[in-house]
């Protein structure tokens, strides 16, 4: 049994979906679970709509609706049935957008999930019309999480129990489902974190003891850098689980950070392959001993440097740190890098204005808090001295760290 995941770029147009269908058809002889993301930039569009609704600004679903219906025009000879299904989803989306009294994170999950719901409906109907035996299942009823909206924590026992029941569907055809989204036991929609469809595929792989998992991307595999920023990026043909896990932790965007652990726990290999060139091997992530020949360059955007300075000029101590870490944990804020001096402690985090304000309101009575936004964090794994010089030159650096294997610097864009 195999698990395939197709991201937004591989579903962004009718031609892309036709290409995706060809890849699925070539692998239809095996038991297969297909996990799909929202199409193209749909998630971004939904985030913009949500923001406007919460601000009371005028907004319309027309552009989003047209985008999906235009794709259907090119996919289906008779689009009446799929149009009826999509109209129902857009009606439900409008209802959820109007629930502005919900807390932001909960409201976010009830709205953003429609990208995956629309995508999976279109793709499943097209694959069925193309002659494939498809069972469309709702991940919100299989991937069970707590109510930590926008970053749900998986209830593994309940999730495995439910996903195991899909084996009967797999013997009869292909199971197709949504990535990124889950649900609580009492039926509220949750999401697994931005770009979380990879993680969804890993959850299904783990629970079904998959032979392998494959992520189909718009890149040839895992590269040592983002090819959109660094033209000379090189392909890694083979990577160990540990190395891949560290790369995702530092911000490599090709795989969601939570993806590796469930696969490594069951020694399930992960393939990252190009949907434009499916005949190519891409990259395999598995249990191996490989020395990567080239440093990895990982850049995280939209970073925020927060510095906590003690009010009475005593030294930063464990009691101070415990206050900071407790609030970071409560707000589910992940530290990307940290550093302390005698009287201050600094952390670098992904910038979320609402969470930053909440943290400052809680801790301002204990610290003088200053912060900078609009920053980038570069990590060079397995660096060479010349690599540091290359990427350090001309930067306005606010924070810098060097360890045995990694160089990290935070700088003003």
C-alpha positions in Angstrom: 0.0 0.0 0.0 1.3 3.4 -1.0 0.4 7.0 -0.1 0.6 9.9 -2.6 0.4 13.6 -1.7 -0.3 16.2 -4.3 0.2 19.9 -3.3 -1.5 23.0 -4.6 1.0 23.6 -7.4 0.2 20.1 -8.8 -3.5 20.9 -8.9 -3.5 24.6 -9.8 -5.1 24.2 -13.3 -7.0 21.8 -15.4 -3.8 20.7 -17.2 -2.1 20.1 -13.8 -5.0 17.9 -12.7 -4.9 15.9 -15.9 -1.2 15.3 -15.3 -1.9 14.3 -11.7 -4.6 11.9 -13.0 -2.0 10.3 -15.3 0.4 9.7 -12.4 -2.4 8.2 -10.3 -3.6 6.0 -13.2 0.0 4.6 -13.7 -0.1 3.5 -10.0 -3.7 2.4 -9.8 -2.7 -1.3 -9.7 -1.5 -0.9 -6.1 -3.5 -0.1 -3.0 -3.3 3.7 -3.0 -4.3 6.6 -0.7 -4.2 10.0 -2.4 -4.0 13.1 -0.3 -4.7 16.5 -2.0 -4.2 20.1 -1.0 -6.2 23.2 -1.9 -5.7 24.2 -5.6 -3.1 26.8 -6.4 -3.2 29.8 -4.1 -6.7 29.1 -2.8 -5.6 29.0 0.9 -4.2 32.6 0.5 -7.4 33.7 -1.1 -9.4 32.3 1.8 -7.2 33.9 4.3 -7.8 37.3 2.6 -11.6 36.7 2.6 -11.5 35.8 6.3 -9.6 38.9 7.2 -12.1 41.1 5.3 -15.1 39.5 6.9 -13.6 39.9 10.4 -12.9 43.6 9.7 -16.5 44.1 8.3 -15.1 45.0 4.9 -17.1 44.2 1.7 -15.9 41.0 0.0 -17.2 38.5 -2.5 -16.6 34.8 -3.3 -17.0 35.5 -7.0 -13.3 35.3 -7.9 -12.7 32.1 -5.9 -15.8 30.5 -7.3 -14.9 31.5 -10.9 -11.4 30.0 -10.5 -12.8 26.6 -9.5 -15.6 26.6 -12.0 -13.3 27.6 -14.8 -11.1 24.5 -14.0 -14.2 22.4 -14.1 -15.2 23.8 -17.5 -11.9 22.3 -18.9 -12.2 19.0 -17.0 -15.8 17.8 -17.4 -17.9 17.3 -20.5 -21.1 17.7 -18.4 -20.3 19.9 -15.4 -23.9 20.2 -14.0 -23.3 17.6 -11.2 -19.9 19.0 -10.1 -21.3 22.6 -10.2 -24.2 21.6 -7.9 -21.7 20.0 -5.5 -19.5 23.1 -5.5 -22.4 25.5 -5.1 -23.2 23.6 -1.9 -19.7 23.9 -0.6 -19.6 27.7 -1.4 -22.9 28.1 0.4 -21.4 26.4 3.5 -18.3 28.5 3.1 -20.3 31.7 3.2 -22.1 30.6 6.3 -18.8 29.9 8.1 -17.3 33.2 6.9 -20.2 34.9 8.6 -19.4 33.4 12.1 -17.3 36.4 13.0 -18.0 36.0 16.7 -15.7 33.0 16.9 -12.2 33.3 18.2 -9.9 34.0 15.3 -8.1 30.6 15.3 -11.3 28.6 15.5 -12.9 30.8 12.8 -9.8 30.3 10.6 -10.1 26.5 10.7 -13.8 26.6 9.9 -13.1 28.7 6.8 -9.7 27.7 5.4 -10.7 24.0 5.2 -12.9 24.7 2.2 -9.8 24.9 0.0 -9.2 21.2 0.5 -12.9 20.3 0.4 -13.4 22.0 -3.0 -10.2 20.5 -4.4 -10.9 17.0 -3.3 -14.4 17.1 -4.7 -13.2 18.3 -8.1 -10.3 15.8 -8.3 -12.3 12.8 -7.1 -15.1 13.5 -9.6 -12.6 13.9 -12.4 -10.8 10.7 -11.6 -14.1 8.8 -11.5 -15.0 10.3 -14.9 -11.6 9.2 -16.1 -12.5 5.6 -15.2 -10.8 5.1 -11.8 -12.5 3.6 -8.8 -12.3 6.4 -6.2 -13.6 6.5 -2.6 -13.7 10.1 -1.4 -13.4 10.3 2.4 -13.5 13.3 4.7 -10.3 13.6 6.7 -12.2 15.5 9.4 -13.7 12.2 10.4 -10.5 10.2 10.3 -7.7 12.5 11.5 -8.8 13.3 15.0 -7.2 16.1 17.0 -7.7 18.2 20.1 -9.2 21.7 19.8 -5.9 23.5 19.4 -7.1 25.4 16.4 -4.6 26.1 13.5 -2.2 23.5 14.9 -4.2 20.5 16.1 -2.5 17.8 18.0 -3.3 14.3 16.7 -5.1 11.8 18.9 -3.1 8.9 17.6 -5.1 6.1 19.2 -8.5 7.4 17.9 -7.0 8.3 14.5 -5.4 4.9 13.9 -8.6 3.2 14.9 -10.6 5.1 12.4 -8.1 5.1 9.5 -7.6 1.3 9.9 -11.2 0.9 8.8 -10.2 2.3 5.3 -8.5 -0.9 4.4 -11.7 -2.3 3.0 -12.1 0.7 0.7 -8.5 0.2 -0.4 -9.1 -3.4 -1.5 -11.8 -2.0 -3.9 -10.0 1.0 -5.3 -8.2 4.3 -4.5 -9.0 6.3 -1.4 -8.8 10.1 -1.9 -8.9 12.5 0.9 -7.9 16.0 2.0 -4.7 17.1 3.5 -4.2 19.7 6.2 -7.6 19.3 7.9 -8.8 17.2 10.8 -11.6 17.3 13.3 -12.3 17.0 17.0 -14.3 14.1 18.5 -17.3 16.4 18.7 -17.1 17.4 15.0 -15.4 20.7 14.9 -13.0 21.3 12.0 -9.3 21.8 12.9 -6.2 22.2 10.8 -2.7 20.8 11.3 -0.6 23.9 10.6 0.1 25.8 7.4 1.3 23.5 4.6 0.2 20.5 6.7 -0.9 18.2 3.9 2.5 16.4 4.0 1.8 15.6 7.7 -1.6 14.3 6.8 -0.1 11.9 4.3 2.4 10.8 6.9 -0.5 10.1 9.4 -2.2 7.9 6.9 1.1 6.2 6.0 1.8 5.4 9.7 -1.7 4.2 10.5 -1.9 1.9 7.4 1.7 0.7 7.6 2.3 2.0 4.1 5.1 0.6 1.9 6.1 4.1 1.0 4.9 7.7 0.8 5.5 10.0 -2.1 5.2 13.8 -2.2 4.7 15.2 -5.7 6.2 18.7 -6.0 7.1 21.4 -8.5 10.8 20.7 -7.8 12.9 17.7 -8.8 13.3 16.6 -5.2 15.0 18.0 -2.1 17.5 20.6 -3.0 20.2 22.2 -0.8 18.4 25.6 -1.2 15.2 27.1 -2.6 15.8 27.3 -6.4 13.6 30.4 -6.6 16.2 32.2 -4.5 19.4 30.4 -5.3 19.7 29.4 -8.9 22.6 27.0 -8.4 20.7 24.8 -5.9 21.7 21.2 -6.0 19.6 18.0 -5.8 20.1 15.5 -2.9 19.3 12.0 -4.2 19.3 10.5 -0.7 18.9 11.9 2.8 18.7 10.3 6.2 15.6 10.8 8.4 17.6 12.8 11.0 19.0 15.2 8.4 15.7 15.8 6.8 14.0 16.3 10.2 16.6 19.0 11.1 16.2 20.7 7.7 12.4 21.0 8.2 13.0 22.2 11.8 15.2 25.0 10.5 12.6 26.0 8.0 13.1 24.1 4.8 9.8 24.4 3.1 9.8 21.3 0.9 8.4 19.1 3.7 6.2 20.0 6.6 8.2 19.7 9.9 6.0 17.1 11.5 6.1 14.7 8.5 9.3 12.8 9.2 8.7 11.4 12.7 5.7 9.1 12.0 7.5 7.8 8.9 10.8 7.2 10.7 9.1 5.4 13.6 7.9 2.7 11.2 10.8 3.0 8.7 8.6 4.1 5.9 10.6 5.7 3.1 9.5 9.1 1.8 10.0 10.0 -1.8 10.0 13.6 -3.0 9.5 13.6 -6.8 8.6 16.0 -9.6 5.1 15.9 -11.0 6.4 17.5 -14.2 8.9 14.6 -14.6 7.4 11.6 -12.8 9.9 9.3 -14.5 12.7 10.7 -12.5 13.7 9.2 -9.1 13.8 12.5 -7.1 14.9 12.2 -3.5 14.5 9.4 -1.1 14.4 10.0 2.7 15.0 6.8 4.7 17.2 5.1 7.3 20.7 5.5 5.8 24.1 6.8 6.5 24.8 9.6 4.0 27.3 12.5 4.2 25.7 15.3 2.2 28.3 16.9 -0.1 26.9 20.4 -0.1 25.9 22.8 2.6 22.1 23.4 2.9 20.9 27.0 2.8 17.6 27.5 4.5 15.9 30.9 4.8 12.8 31.6 6.9 10.9 34.8 6.2 8.6 36.9 8.3 10.6 36.5 11.5 10.4 38.5 14.7 13.1 39.1 17.3 11.7 39.6 20.8 14.0 40.7 23.6 13.1 40.4 27.3 15.1 42.8 29.5 14.8 42.5 33.3 13.4 45.6 35.0 15.7 45.9 38.0 19.1 45.0 36.4 19.3 41.7 38.1 20.7 38.9 36.0 18.4 36.7 33.8 17.9 33.5 35.8 15.8 30.3 35.7 12.8 32.0 37.3 12.8 34.7 34.5 13.2 32.0 31.9 10.4 29.9 33.3 7.9 32.8 33.0 8.9 33.3 29.4 8.8 29.7 28.4 5.5 29.1 30.1 3.8 31.8 28.1 5.4 30.7 24.9 4.0 27.2 25.6 0.5 28.5 26.4 0.4 30.5 23.2 2.0 27.6 21.2 4.8 29.8 19.9 7.7 27.9 18.6 11.2 29.3 19.2 13.4 29.3 16.1 16.5 30.5 17.8 17.3 31.9 21.3 20.2 33.8 22.9 20.8 35.4 26.3 23.1 38.0 27.9 23.4 38.9 31.6 20.3 41.0 31.7 18.3 40.0 28.6 16.9 37.0 26.9 16.0 37.0 23.1 14.0 34.7 21.0 13.3 34.6 17.3 9.8 33.4 16.3 7.5 33.3 13.3 5.7 36.7 13.3 2.0 36.5 14.4 0.8 40.0 15.5 -2.1 38.6 17.6 0.1 36.2 19.5 2.9 38.7 20.0 0.5 41.2 21.5 -1.0 38.6 23.8 2.5 37.5 25.0 3.6 41.1 25.6 0.4 41.9 27.6 1.1 39.0 29.9 4.8 39.5 30.4 5.2 43.3 30.3 4.9 43.6 34.1 8.0 41.4 34.5 10.1 42.6 31.6 10.9 45.6 29.3 10.0 44.0 26.0 11.3 45.2 22.6 10.8 43.5 19.2 11.8 43.8 15.6 9.7 42.5 12.7 10.3 42.0 8.9 13.4 39.9 9.5 14.8 36.8 7.8 16.6 33.9 9.5 19.3 32.0 7.5 20.6 28.6 8.5 23.6 27.0 6.8 23.8 23.3 7.7 27.1 21.6 7.3 28.6 25.0 6.5 32.0 25.8 5.0 33.9 29.0 5.9 33.5 30.3 2.4 29.7 29.7 2.5 29.4 31.8 5.6 31.3 34.7 4.0 29.1 34.5 0.9 25.8 34.8 2.8 27.0 37.1 5.5 28.3 39.8 3.2 26.3 42.9 3.0 23.7 41.8 5.7 22.5 44.0 8.6 22.8 41.2 11.1 21.0 41.4 14.5 21.8 38.0 15.9 24.4 35.4 14.9 25.3 31.9 16.1 27.8 29.3 15.0 28.0 25.7 16.2 29.9 22.6 15.1 27.7 22.0 12.1 25.4 25.0 11.6 25.7 28.7 11.1 22.6 30.9 11.8 22.1 34.6 11.4 19.1 36.9 11.7 19.1 40.0 9.5 17.0 42.9 8.4 15.6 42.4 4.9 
